[in-house]
Amino acid sequence: MDAFGRAALQARIRSKNGARVANRLLDPLSARDRRRIAQCGEVIELGLDDVLHEAGTRLRHVYFPLGGSISLTAPAETSAGIEVALVGSEGMVGLPLLLGVSASALHHVVQGAGGALRITVAAFAKELGRSHALRRRLGRYAYVNLYQLAQTVACTRFHSVEQRLARWLLMAHDRSSTDSFYATHQFLADVLGVRRAGVTNAATALQQADLIRYRRGSITMLDRAGLERRACGCYAAATKMYELMLG
């Protein structure tokens, strides 16, 4: 990262008393920790559908999204794989490294274009060794991820496609800088693990209720409060757990 890039990142990663944060995991850290993290990484632009990591291979970088979002999917023989996590500026990608595991079994692909702080595995390990606050905060984030993963399993089993789609749209909206984002019916079918026809029916119902507008893969949020009422309770539960553990 050049001097201009470091200065730009340091300006975007601010304290709780500052303006809109760049990454909620990094924001509460001390100024010294944030400065070191900014200096050891580089700010990159995540392009839609960019593959950051192939399932089963060694991790080369960790990512702290600053505006974009990354979909983590479990590969399956008969489909593109079901999504197990959607990571935006509330989190990071590369959690296996916290457990001493150098590879990830999940496929990492960009779902929403935007910025991210990318750090090499070696530099990340060095920072973990330096900062107890960083290790503690990321450990709590790992716990939240385990909770959300278990919740996703239950959600997939017990809730309707429409409820699950509403939940995913709320999550994507949380991680988007605007009220519009891109997702095709086929992509949504893959990440939810359902047939495309099921997603079409669910999206049509939400659109007819004037909650969203969907045109050729472009989704616009029209009534967030209404969508929250249509979603299953998993969205509110996940949000509450994050706030409880990480603030």
N, C-alpha and C positions, 0 to 999 in steps of 0.2 A: 504494500500500500504506500503511495506517495504521500508527501506532507499534506497536500490538499485533501486527499481522501481521508487521512487520519483526522484532520481538523473538521471535516464535514461530518464524520461519524461521531466525534466527540460532541459536536453541537447537537446531534440528534439523540444521543443517549444521555438523558438528563435525570436529575433527581426528582423525587416525588413532588417537590415544590415548583418544578419547572413546567414547561409546556408539554404537549402531547409526546408520550414516550415512543422510542423506536422499538424497543423490545422489553416486555414486562418482566422477563427474568433478570435482565441486566440492570434495569433501572434502579432498583433499591440498593445495589452495591455501592461501596464507597467510591469517591471520585478517583482514588488511586487505582482501585481494581478496574474500574471502567476504562481508565486511561491505558492501563497495561493491555487489557483485552482489545481495545481499539488498535493499539500499536502492533499486536501480534497477528492480526487478521487483515482481511481485505474486504471492502465493500464491492459486491458484484450485483448484477441485474439477473434475476431469475426469469427466464423466458418460458412462456406457456408450453407445457408438455416436455420441457427439458428433463431428461433422465439424469438424476444426480447420483444414483447408486443402484446397481443390479443386485437383486436378492442373492444371498449366499457368498458374496465377495467381500474382501477386506474393505473396511472404511478408510477413506483417505482424508476426509474433511468432516467437520461438524458445521452446522448452519444455524445461525440465529436470524430468522426472518425479521426484516424491518418494515415490510409492507406486503410482500408476497405470501403465498401459502404453498405448503408441500404435502402431498398425499402419500401416506405410507400404506402399502397394500401387501396382503399376504398372497403369494402366487397360488394359483389353482390350475389343475390339469385341463379343465373344461372351460375356463374363462380367463379374463385378464387379471382376475384376483379381486378379493373383497377388501375394501378399505377398513383399516383398523385404527387409523388416526389421521387427523387433518391438523397440521401444525402451521401456525401463523406467528404473529408478533408476540403471542402469549407464551411461546415455548422455544424449543430447539430440537434439532435432528442430530442424532448420534448418541443416544442414551446407552447403547451397549458398552460404550467405552467407560462409563462410570462403574460398570461391573467387571472391568478387566477383560471384556470380550472385544476382539478386534474386528469382527465381522458382524453383519446384520442379515437376518433372514428375510427382511422386508425389502420391497421395491420402493424406491423414493423417486417420485416424479412431481414436477411443478404443476400445481392446479391453478394457482393465481399468480400472474406476473407481478414482479416488484423487486425491491432490494433485499439483500441479505448480507450479514456478516459471515464470511467463510474463514474458518481457521483450520490449519493442518492438524492432524492427529497429534503430532509431536508437540506442537506449540500449545495445543489444548491440554495435553497431559502436564506440561510444565506449569500452566496457569492453575490447574487443579492442585498441584503440589504446593503452590505459593499461597493460595487463598482458601482459608477455612470457610469463609462466608460463601464463596462460589460453590464449594463442594456441598455445603449444607443446603443451599437453595436448590441446586440441581438434584440433590437426593430427594428433597420434598417434591420436586417436579416429577421425578421418576415414580414416586408413590401415587401421585395424582394420575399418571398415565396408566398404572396398573389398575387403579380403580375404574378409570374410564374404559379400559379394555374389557374388564369383566362386565361392565354395564352395557357395552356394545353387544356382547354375546347375548345377554338377556333381552336387549332391545330387538335384536334380529329374530329371536324366537317368539316373542310375545306381542309385538306391536305391528300395526298395519303398515303397508307400504306408504300410505299417505302420511301417517304420523312420522315415520322414519325419514321420509323426504323432507317434511317440514323441519325436522330436527337438523338435517344436514344443511339445508338452506340457511337456517339461523347461524350455524357454525361457520359456513362460508361467508355470510354477511359480516360476522364478527371479525373475520380475518381479511376483509376487503376494505379498501380505502374509499369506496363509493357504494352506491346502492345497486350497482349493476355488476355482474360478473358472468363468466363464460362457463357453460357446462352443457354438453349434449345429452340427449336421452340415453344414448348408448353408454356414455361415461357414467351417468348416474345409475344406470342398471348394473354396470360392472361393480361400482364401489358399494352399492347396496346389496349386491348379490341376488338380484331379482331379474325377471324377464323384462325386456324393453317395454312390452305392452303394459306391464304393471306401472312402470314409471310414467308412461304416457297418460294413463288413466288418472294417476295421482296428481300429476302436474296440471292436467286439464281441470280437475276439481278445484285445485288451489287458485287457478287462474279465473275460473268462473265465479269464485267467491271474492274476486278482486283483491287477493292477497299478493299475487305476483303477476308479472307480465313476462311471457316466455315467447321468444321469437328467434328461430334459427340458432339455438344454442345460447342466446343472450337472455339472462334472467335478471329482471329488475324487481327489487323489493318495493311493494306498494303499501303494505300494511303489516308492519313488523309485529305489532301487538296482537293482531288477528292471527298471524302465523304462529306466534307463541301459544295461543289458545288451541290451535289445531295440532301442535306437536305433542308427542308423548312427554311424560314427566322427566325423561332422561336428560333432556337439555338443561332444565332448571337444576337438576341434581348435580350434573357435571359442573355447571357454573358455580354452584354453591361450594362444591368441594375445592375447586381451584381457589376461590376467594378465601376459604377457610385456611388452606395450607400455604398460600402464596401471597394473598392480599391483592 
